[in-house]
Each structure stands twice: as structure tokens, then as C-alpha cells.
Amino acid sequence: MSRKVIESSDAVALAVKLCRAQVCPMYPITPSTHIPEKISEYVANGELEAEMIDVESEHSAASAVIGAAATGSRTFTATSSQGLALMFEILPITSGMRLPTVMAVANRALSAPINIWNDHSDSVSARDQGWIQLYAESSQESLDSIIQAYKISENKNVLLPAMVCFDGYSLTHVFEPVDVPSQKEVDAFLPGFKPLHRLDPKKPLTMGPIGFPNSFMFFKQQQQEAMLDSIDVIKKTNAEFKKAFGRSYGDGLLDLYQIDDAEYAVIGMGTLCGTARVAIDKLRQQGKKVGLIKVRCLRPFPEKELQNAIKDLQAAAVIDKHISLGQEGPLFTDIRSAVYCNDISINSYIAGLGGRDITVKHFEKVFADLEAGKQKGEWLF
Amino acid sequence: MACRGKEGRAFSLKQRMVKGLPYAEYFASGHRACAGCGEALVVRHVVKAAGPNSIAVMSTGCMEVVSTPYPETAWEIPWIHVAFENNAAVASGIDAALKMQGKRKGINLLVFGGDGASFDIGFGALSGAIERGHRFTYIATDNEAYMNTGVQRSGATPFLASTTTSPAGSKIHGKQQPKKPLPLIVASHGIRYVATVTPANVFDLHKKVKKALATEHASFIHAFSVCPVGWRSKSDQTIEIAKLAVQTRVFPLYEIEDGVLKFSQRIEKKNAKPVKEYLQTQGRFKHLTEEEVQKVQAYVDARYDFLLGIEGKKCFDVLY
């Protein structure tokens, strides 16, 4: 283990190197671009034994990932925003073909107006496509989540692709101290990828056939079962990670802060949780019983864990960095549905779209709203 | 395909040859292609020529649908289908993974796409995969329209042909644009081997597939693929129509090797059959007036003359 001051993009690239990804088809897009740059450097300098495929589009990046994963290699790609949108067609195919892989999504707003800054509209829009989605709060968590994600994705009871989502700019381009594990430690935690099936002339098989109405639903049911089974695998992997590296993120699904005696809580994902922690510390000094529920894993959705975390609260506010236009914040929808039977008031706030700052003041206002018994959230400008 | 002799000893028919072609099939019969499907014949012969040490990637399209209705498959070699426009990108991943695993040598990577996948929606992925120097043999099985969705116009649909989206109306008489010259565009990428084949010229097809597979980087085969449903032709006329396409110079048979075009069957104008004979075999050209038939004749002659003009000369730079 060594401590380095690096940006999250470097932390992610380092994690990919430590995980010994073998095929990395990548296409540059702001703000994820430093990742392919760094991985190219590793490959060019012989620090990572991998094939870097400089594809001509994100669609081809996601497609080449499938080709390589189906041939039995450990794969990686990274993207943002429009890039993820262009990959969209391939996302449900990757999960439907049950191919393990890890993709880093440097979260960025979807156009229009074109905007290169952070919100969660890209990956949250992709939440229904059968990928496990982990959201990181820090550079350290970005690095650690990549390593965990491979272990989860390749688990024989899971075999689903995983996205590690981390905020554009507020993480990708921010330098923080990061503890970088040694190669030996990572090798011990994450052995080489051993696929159950692969394209091999010695053992021919057909991958990606047409499923008629008599079989299609069974495939989807199996995917759903694997998704639900992955909840325990994510928890277990997080616990094993703690044993190996001394760090963990809540139970792997939710990360709770000052919740034990809290009356009011905010619920959110990614870097806004860091700001929330500062606001909570400040309010706690004033004697307010406030806390944070960080949703680390959006898919599979940790319903039971959430019900448990929320049970003693009087009210909570969900901060969404995305809006399902014509409806509401998607995280709010998920949470309200999960706590439907709990006697708790939940408000929805939309914040931080297209890189708009979310400050301590915003959280102070949200907690004041909750305390005042307000029944409705708002857009935080 | 193992048979048992008198003493119950298994022997393989896979080693047998018939007229110099392997007896073994790797695209099994029993698939659900229409009677007279030219594309199925092309696919069958390409994999027959490639043999068992092959991996096939296929775009969404008729062949994917008819050959892999889960849980059945017609494929006796490893086969993968992902989507419509990304066969060459999927192949890039396979090529890279095999290289990383030290298994690249000796494995043929066949990439099949129809004309929709190759000329139109997947053209960018094909161009990118070639440019990156991946090793694969791309087979564009061209039946000149989006047949899987019910005969819609593609960039490969010929001049004046009628499709469901370029119908022979009273005002507009079929497709108004020429066919995209994909083999020449691919050759311009600087690869060493490009060829055209038809299911009527089987020995020629086998020879060309072998040459393509021996190429170090990408190689490309444009396969004329009669579609009785879309072309409104008789299903027992598929081979005849493919022969006519060559004899009327509608579909020139050639190779571009190391940047030099060489005809496999060079048809002089004086020996060529009139294009009308070819057009008459298909309902998609039924609406053509005599004047339009002559227009198509002139169009076909001009395209062939162009190829005759570059024949034997180094017309394409070789980069790989």
C-alpha cells in the first residue's frame, strides 16, 4: 500500500491496472478522458499487459467489450454522458448475455443544452438495463469500487456487468490523497478471470441467439434473480475488502452517517454526500439530530436495507441529480416506493443539474424544511 | 458427423473432399432460411472453406434469425451475435482477446453482415475496425435491401429497383440513386485483399475465402446474395440469376489484391448478355419501361468500364 495524491481518473486507471484488465476498448469523452489516456500510457510503457482498442465510437467500445468478454478476457471501458447514451443499445445486451465486465462512468449531464459538467442523468437513465450500479463519493472509493466491482461482476452467482459511477470534475479532475493497494494485495483479493463459457473452436457454442416469446421471459427472470442474488455478493465483497484492505463503504449498499439517533436525514448519491457530511457536522454542533443515507448501490436497489435505515426517522429528503422529466427524481421514486409502508414523510429535491453547485447552505435549507414539517421539496438553485 | 464402420470404429467424414471441396459442413442444414436463399448458400460455403478452426460474428439480420432460434443452432463453429451495426466492433474485441491469450494464430475470424449492416448502419464500425488493423475476414452478404424487416431500400439497393420504401410509384419509379461501391471504398482503406463472390461460382468462392483468411489484417468479401422474397424471383432460379448477374456484368467478379484489381471472369461488352435478361428474372424490376431498361444498361456498362479502366493497375494504396 502506498499513499498518492491523484485525481479520481488516475485512481480508476490505477485500479484497472491493479485488476489486470486484459482488453480495454475506449473512446474519449469529457470528463472521462483522463482514464483512457492513463491506461494507454500504462500499456505503452509495458506497465499493463493489455490490448487497448482505440475504437471509433462508444457504441463500438461497448461492442468490443462484449467480443472480448465473450472470448474470456477481463475487460474495461469508461465513458460519460452522450457516450453512455450512444452505448445504450449495447447495455442490455451485455447484461442479457451475462457477460461480466466493469465500466467507469464519469457522470456528466446529457445534452441539450450541451453541458460537460456533472449530474447523474447519464447513468441513472441507464438504471434499468441490468447493470449493477455503484456510485462513489471520493477518489478512494472510486479506486476501491472498481476492484470490488470486478469481484462482484465475475461471481458465478452474479455474472452481470457493473458500472462504477463517479462524478465528473468534482471527482475526475480533483486531486485527493488515495491509498493505493499493492499488486500483490489485489492479486490475492481478485484472482484472474475464469469464464464459464467462451468462444473457442475446440468447444463450439452459439452466443446471442434469437429468443422467441416462449423463452424470452425466462431469460429476464434469471437476470432478475441474479440481480437480487448480487445484493448478498456486494455485501460480502465489501466485507472481504475491509478484511483485505482495511476500508469498506457501509454495508456495500448503503453508507450511513449519523443515522443512529437521527430524526431527519438526507438521501443522495456521489459527491453531494461529502458536502452533506459537512452540513451534518455543523448542524450536529447546534444540537440538531440530522444524518445521511448514502445510496452507494442504486441497482440492485437495497430495499430492505433502506427500510431498516429509515425506520426511526421522522422525515427525510431525497436529493436527485437527475429528473425523470414529467415525473420526479428517480432516486426519490425508488425510495418512496421502498418505504411505502413506513410512517415517514419524504420530500424530493432536484439539485446540481449540469454542474450547478450543491453547497452546505443547500443542505441547511433542506434540513430546516424537514424540521418545519414541509411536505414538499423543490429545485435547489 | 462421425460414422461407424463395420467394426464400430468411428471415422470422420470431415476429412473427405468432394471435387476438391471439403465434405464437412459447419453451417448445418435444418436452418429456417427461405427456399432458394442465396445468402444461406454463401454463408454455408464460406464456413465450409474456413473449416472448424473458426469463430463467426454475425450482425442482426435474416441469417441470425434463421440459424439460431433458441434453443436450436445451425452453427458447428463458435458463433456470436450482438446487434445490427457492430459486428466489426465485436470482432475487434475477439481479435484483441485472442491476441492477449496468445491464441490468435490459426483461428479464422469470420464477420458476417448483410448489406444493411455493412453498407449502411455498421459502415462506421467496419471502417474503424479495418483502420485499427484487426485481423478478420468480413463477408458482406448483399441481397440489396433490408430483407429481414420486409424489403426496404438500403445503400446497396440497385438503381431503379423497387422496394417497400422505394416503391415503383406513378411519380417516382423505384430507387433513384446508384448502389454504394462498398468493395472499392473498403479497398481504399489500404487493405491487401478485397474480392467479390456469388453462390453460383462456388470454386471461385472457396479460393477467395482461403486467400482472404490468409491475409494478415482485414480482408473483405462482397457476396452477391439472391433473395427470392425481396427480389420477387423464382426460388429455383437463384443460381441462374447469380450466373446472369456475372454474365450481364451487373455483378462483376474480381479480386483486388495488393491494390491491383483483377477480374475473375472478364466479360467483354461484345460477349455480355443484355442486362434486360437479368432484370426480367425479378419482379423488383417489373415496372421498368424500355427507356429505363436502357438507362440501367448504360449505368451497368459505365460501372464495368470504370473497372476495366483500372484493371491491372495499382489503383489502391496498400497500408497494411
Interface residues (C-beta under 8 A of the other chain):
Chain A: Q22 V23 P25 E49 A50 E51 I53 D54 V55 E56 S57 H59 S60 A61 S63 A64 V65 I66 G67 A68 A69 A70 T71 G72 S73 T75 E89 I90 I93 M97 L199 D200 P201 K203 P204 L205 T206 M207 G208 P209 I210 G211 F212 S215
Chain B: P52 N53 S54 I55 V57 E64 V65 T68 P69 Y70 P71 T73 W75 E76 I77 P78 W79 I80 H81 V82 A83 E85 N86 A88 A89 V90 A91 S92 G93 I94 D95 A96 A97 L98 K99 M100 Q101 I107 G124 A125 S127 G128 A129 E131 R132
